[in-house]
Amino acid sequence: MNTGKRILWIDYAKSICIYLVLLGHAHASQPVTDFIYTFHMPLFFFLSGCLFSFEKHPNFKEFAIKRFKGLMVPYLWINLITYLFWLFAGRNFGEDATISTTWYSPIIGILLGYSKQMIHNTPMWFFICLYFLEIFYYLLFKPLQKKSKSIKISVLIVIAVIGYTNYAYNPYTLPFCLGTAIVGMVFYGIGNLIVHNIQIIKIKLPHIILVFLTMGIVIFIAHENGYIIMATNNYNNYILFFIGSFAGICMINLSSNFLSLKPVFQNIIIYISKNTLIINSFHLLTFSFLKGIMVFVFHIPVETLYGKIVPNIVFALVSLFSCLPIAYIINKHFPFIIGKKRSPEG
């Protein structure tokens, strides 16, 4: 189901996914966090692949420049903004105040794409990772554009093996999140290959059963495989990671498919979907402000969030909507921050 040129089920999937990112970064219980981390970043790579086509980007140079503006320009600007906030304020409060970090360590992290050192805004790793992923995907698969899907899938399997080899045997962290980009390319490629085969389907009992079946698989994998951190190229059991990832992708895509049949809050869902990168970039900043309001205005200890599910569901939701005015201001008045010349419509 399309809204204009938009694919509504993807808007729902992206909105669900970015909310899960926020909930995963909150202080919910470990089982909830493990469940989310089992599939949420593979889902983002998958959806990014769904939105890519060689037909829209026939020229590599133009594509590379466009994606540099869309990913690397925001990466540099938002890192600068959030680093300065961390340097002069953030590192003196909350959890950051208990961590001994030099002023220049985050700068090294930004320049080399090391997520562990980007303590000022860890989620920014996704920008640089996705940029290099897309560049390499273009160079690898453009020559294969007219080849059969079986050949392309075979190449993706080889890439998955390379990703495992790097994960299992390379003791060094590759710069620019290249280790994660290799693994993420598998999900990106699958999304790009099957997006045209994904159709809006009526809700039937087998589909409902499949949603709950895939949910059960994700719960089981999360329990067995534990905490997954794609940002640092950590997957625990590599096979279980892929099983859990594809189960989660199936679960969310089917659910988003159903939601797009009779869409509710359609405009806000589309707006959230269009601004997922901004929300991803600034939600930790809203976390800090919301926690400050909790402590200094309402005198609610931050510890009340730790390990609790319902309070964190609410906290993540409030944070999500707190990011929307930031997205509006950036789009309207400072579009250069996200690599744009003028405010987009809507």
Secondary structure, 3 states (H helix, E strand, C coil): CEECCEEHHHHHHHHHHHHHHHHHHCCCCHHHHHHHHCCHHHHHHHHHHHCCCCCCCCCHHHHHHHHHHHHHHHHHHHHHHHHHHHHHCHHHCHHHHHCCCCCCHHHHHHHHCCHHHCCCCHHHHHHHHHHHHHHHHHHHHCCCCCCCHHHHHHHHHHHHHHHHHHHHHCCCCCHHHHHHHHHHHHHHHHHHHHHHHCCCCCCCHHHHHHHHHHHHHHHHHHHHHCCCEHHHCECCCHHHHHHHHHHHHHHHHHHHHHHHHCCCCHHHHHHHHHCHHHHHHHHHHHHHHHHHHHHHCCCCCHHHHCCCCHHHHHHHHHHHHHHHHHHHHHHHHCHHHHCCCCCCCC
